[in-house]
Amino acid sequence: PADGSYVFDVDPEIVSEDDSTCDELSERVNSAGRGYEVIRSTNSDDVDAKASSYLAASLLRLFTKSDENYVRAFNHITSNYQNFYGTSFPMTVAQLTIEGIRTLIHLFSHQRILKNTLFKFLYSNGGSTKAEGMRKFLFDLHLANTGMHFVSIFIRLCSKMNCPPGLVLTILDAPEYERQVNCMLSMLHLITRTDEGHQKKMWKYGRIFNDAFMAPLQTKACSGFVYTLACALKKESSQSNQNILNIAQFSDLSDDRKRIYEAMGEGLLRSIRSITASADAPPIFSILRNA
């Protein structure tokens, strides 16, 4: 934060005598790419701390994002510094290279101590509202529910339609997507829990630490199902969802399948509207079965 205080304190619950200290870790990083340029100090400890921490926090995206994604986003990251600190980014940063960022991704993927550190970082961060906007922008939105576009699209659609999630899942319930519907029911159970064990909402990061967590909700496991919801959300709220159909996994769907799923999305919207006034909802999945 701009006042120089910490965003959050380290939770004593996660401190262990077996933890390694920074002094015990090697300062040497093996990189197969070309040489790198050190970011130069601004000659102000306070400014250096803010800017360096800001950049370091943005690198947490690399636990889930590709090297190309981070390099493309870098100018946006540094320009947004002004929104949080009221001044432009104070450090001169050399041009990023794909090779350099790829090295970090490799380290994050293969050094367990780094992933363990991420867990403790997120645990201490959990439940805090301090600097929430900055944290969401730098890393949280990129680490939460990774690979599961279904979850965020589903929640946004329910909010936009002002309807209970259970209603939408009832309409979506079909043999083709039984696993997805059941998983989303489990997610809703986690999302709505407020007991002490769930206040930090660590379930949001489950897929980072366990590939099997909510696996049926991965976009690659149900791209057509997600496309259906995305079409419905875009039709209902096009201005704020202009790029929602640009999700990478959708490129594997044929144009014919996309038209079918788009029709299903329109059917979903009709069902949501009609079911509030009638006990019957149009069977939108009959479109898929008859295709």
C-alpha positions, -999 to +999 in steps of 0.1 A: +000+000+000+010+036-005+015+042+032+044+018+032+027-007+055+024-045+048-006-058+029-009-086+054+009-101+083+023-136+082-002-160+098+016-177+128-004-208+119+017-215+088+051-209+104+071-242+109+105-250+123+112-269+091+108-238+069+138-226+050+149-190+052+158-168+023+195-170+034+194-208+028+183-205-008+207-202-037+209-168-053+220-184-086+193-189-112+203-210-143+189-194-174+192-208-209+184-175-225+205-145-232+219-122-204+197-101-183+197-065-171+193-056-134+165-032-126+182-001-113+175+016-080+156+048-078+178+059-048+148+058-026+143+028-003+106+035+000+100+038-037+122+008-045+103-013-020+069-004-035+079-008-071+099-040-066+071-056-045+046-046-072+065-063-099+072-093-078+035-098-070+027-096-107+051-125-113+028-148-093+007-149-124+033-172-138+020-201-117-009-202-141-002-180-171+021-185-201+053-166-209+036-150-239+006-139-218+028-122-192+050-104-217+019-091-235+005-079-202+036-063-189+030-027-202-005-029-188+009-040-154+034-012-152+010+015-165-016+005-139+009+013-111-004+049-113-039+038-104-026+024-070+002+048-061-007+080-079+025+082-099+039+065-129+060+033-124+094+047-111+118+021-124+133+016-158+127-020-169+146-036-197+126-052-225+113-085-213+122-117-231+102-148-235+133-168-225+136-150-192+100-154-182+100-190-194+129-196-169+108-183-141+078-205-151+101-235-151+113-227-116+078-222-103+068-255-118+097-276-107+108-262-074+084-274-048+096-249-022+083-221-044+049-236-047+048-242-009+058-206-004+029-195-027+005-215-006+016-198+026+015-164+009-021-170-003-031-184+030-018-153+048-034-131+021-068-149+024-097-130+039-079-097+039-095-067+022-064-045+025-052-033-010-078-057-024-080-040-058-042-041-063-040-078-052-068-088-075-052-070-105-017-083-099-023-119-091-055-130-075-078-129-105-052-149-124-047-176-097-083-181-086-102-210-103-075-214-129-086-232-160-122-232-149-139-204-169-172-222-162-172-210-126-168-173-132-191-172-162-218-192-143-216-168-113-217-137-136-247-151-155-267-158-123-259-123-111-269-107-144-301-126-146-308-121-109-316-157-104-305-184-079-277-206-090-298-237-082-323-227-108-297-224-136-281-258-126-316-274-127-320-262-162-285-273-172-288-307-156-285-333-183-267-367-187-241-352-209-229-328-182-238-346-150-202-344-137-200-307-144-233-300-127-223-320-096-189-303-094-205-269-096-229-279-068-198-287-048-182-254-057-213-235-047-212-253-013-176-241-008-184-206-020-213-201+004-195-216+035-187-190+061-173-212+089-139-206+103-122-233+082-133-216+049-129-179+057-097-177+037-114-192+006-083-213-002-106-235-024-101-208-051-066-220-056-072-257-054-062-265-089-028-249-085-019-275-058-040-305-070-047-312-107-076-334-098-095-307-079-127-300-097-112-314-129-146-318-147-150-280-146-118-274-166-126-256-198-107-282-218-130-309-203-162-292-213-155-265-238-189-268-254-207-265-221-187-234-213-193-220-247-231-224-241-229-203-209-205-178-225-230-172-254-258-167-230-238-142-209-227-123-240-263-121-253-276-109-220-247-084-214-228-079-246-211-046-237-191-060-208-185-094-224-173-085-259-143-108-257-158-137-238-158-160-268-121-156-274-112-182-248-084-203-263-101-236-259-130-225-280-108-225-311-111-264-311-148-262-316-161-263-352-183-236-365-212-261-367-208-270-330-205-233-321-239-226-337-254-255-318-240-242-285-251-207-293-287-219-298-284-237-265-273-205-248-303-187-262-325-215-250-309-213-215-319-176-213-355-184-224-356-211-198-344-189-170-370-163-178-399-187-183-392-210-153-399-182-129-435-181-142-440-217-151-431-251-138-419-262-172-386-251-188-377-256-225-354-287-229-324-268-242-302-299-243-325-316-268-308-294-294-275-311-286-290-346-285-306-342-319-276-326-336 
